[in-house]
Amino acid sequence: MEELRMELSLRSFFRDFNASKFVLYSCLLCFFILLPLRFDGTIELNYALVFLPLWICEFVVFLGAVIAAISFTISPPSSTESSLRSDFYGMILCTGEHGLLTLFGVLCCHKLQTNATIDELPWLLVFVPIFALSLLSVVVAIWAIRNDKSFELELFFSVNIVQFVFIAFKLDGILDWHWTIVFIPLWVVLSLSVVGVLYAFVLAVVLARSVHMLASQRRQHLYSALCHTLLVIPILVFLLLLTGKLDAVTWSDDEPISQIAFIVVCAPLDLALLCLILMSFGARGGNPWWFAMRVPFCAFLLEACPCLKQYANEYVEYSETTMRNCYDVLGCSSVASYSQLKEAYFSKLRTNHPDKGGSSTALFLVTKAWSILKDENTRRDYNTWLREQLLRKNQGIIGQQIVIDSKVERVEEFCRHNVIPSSTVGCAVSVIAHQYRAGTTEEQTELIELWDIGGSTVHQKASLNFFEGATGAILVHDLSNKKSESNLSHWVALLRGEPSLPSVISPFMSSSGARFLLSDIENTPIPTLIVGCKSDLAPERAKQTAYDRICLNCRRPISPGSTNRIILSKFFDSVVERKKLPIAGEKRRKIVIT
């Protein structure tokens, strides 16, 4: 089977996007495009306009800090929310750092625009805010380490304090050195960065062959190594070009490098900034206090715009598959008998043998196909898998996981006999194989499509769109949360097609609440199964009721032959039987899970 796979995960975007870094790096990229164009004379803008991207960035910072300060004054976090308080203090410190950066930008812009002499405005005075920021960054970095906060900006300025002093002295003519010598502190930092990148690559290669790590973790190490390589190497090339350009201009050399435009010199730096912008989509983190959001930016955005939570928070996996199955390899029908399969196998062996001009790849495929189809049990499992692939291809299932809210993995855990450690959020569309009436003469494999549409009250009205055509419902609730179980009656009402929520809102654990829910389930037009998860956290509530119910320990799969497995198997049997009724119009069985 040849497959072309494409994935689009807006789920990762909303979970890992760092808005602060995105804004900062985008503004820096625009600035380092305008500034070299101004130096080359390509554009004749006032330096105040050249510095406009930086002004925009600082305006966003100060506006967000003011709004957050007002929110903190009006509604301060409680004394138990120490993390929110430390985040607020971190935002205040970051705002002070940006204040010093703004002062440096104003002085630098004035110096460049007026072309002031050293006596009027020396560069050493222009760099005073940077010197103060570098010293302040050391203190803030220590505070960030003690409070488990990020300190990337502080690390940059504290490490390069000597470099800033050398640049200021060189621009004022106090140091009569080549720029190659002036940039020695930066050479040291970049050399250490190159060593770190090489170490990251070696580590990624070693971990790629490790069997003790998940594939996602191995990919993460490789991704990190590649991204930092695309970051360090362009900066190193930029520093080489800048050093040669400045030395050629300073000493009036007629070397070819002096003819290179500043926009070309800054091109590697722009590439590094573009890489940083792309990395911000997976950087996570960020201070939640900006603009008084108090939560990560994308969580705030999803809460403010429910439509995004419903339609944009998606994971789509599309596979364009050219099916060449084992039967095609052997050149026989899918209903061929064992003797026909064996005859086709030996025929293909003779045809594809290397002595007859065949390839080793074709011989391997033939041998592999025979090893799968010669055993009856293996062939039955393969036929089930093949039917699922053909079903997906013919029916056009594109969205395998449509992310809306939560509890996707809970359903697949007890339906697929294994525990899924990864956490997903939302509605998943998947297909499972069920042995209908197992152990009887009517036993056959049926494919059942599971739709997990999420249980958040935000999506109750939108969930009606998914109920159409459903032949069964699995209602999942949290045993450790009584409110989660009391909401089951609401969802049962939606399954019955009631326009409003039921009035039965009495304490669910009471006997009357159980009777009301039993009555609601009996009046539901489709088979309904109640599943209580986290039974390990609330074992006292994991008890049998008048209605069919499964209580799951989320850390363990359902054991074969257990009561839960029998209840689940009977439920799926009832779904298949209902689908075989004349009133059912669709050919595919669909179960809605909330």
Secondary structure, 3 states (H helix, E strand, C coil): CEEEEEEEEHHHHHHHCCHHHHHHHHHHHHHHHHHHHHHHCCCCCCHHHHCHHHHHHHHHHHHHHHHHHHHHHHCCCCCCCHHHHHHHHHHHHHHHHHHHHHHHHHHHHHHHHHCCCCCCCCHHHHCHHHHHHHHHHHHHHHHHHHCCCCCHHHHHHHHCHHHHHHHHHHHCCCCCCCHHHHCHHHHHHHHHHHHHHHHHHHHHHHHHCCCCCCHHHHHHHHHHHHHHHHHHHHHHHHHHHHHHHHHHHHCCCCCHHHHCCHHHHCHHHHHHHHHHHHHHHHCCCCCCCHHHCCCCHHHHHHHHCHHHHHHHCCEEEEEEEECCCHHHHHCCCCCCCHHHHHHHHHHHHHHHCHHHCCCHHHHHHHHHHHHHHCCHHHHHHHHHHHHHHHHHHHHCCCCCEECCCCCHHHHHHHHCCCCCCCCCCCEEEEEEEEEECCCCCCCEEEEEEEEECCCCHHHHHHHHHHHCCCCEEEEEEECCCHHHHHCHHHHHHHHCCCCCCCCCCCCCCCHHHHHHHHHHHHCCCCCEEEEEECCCCCHHHCCCCCCCEEECCCCCCCCCCCHHHHHHHHHHHHHHHHHCCCCCCCCCEEEEEC
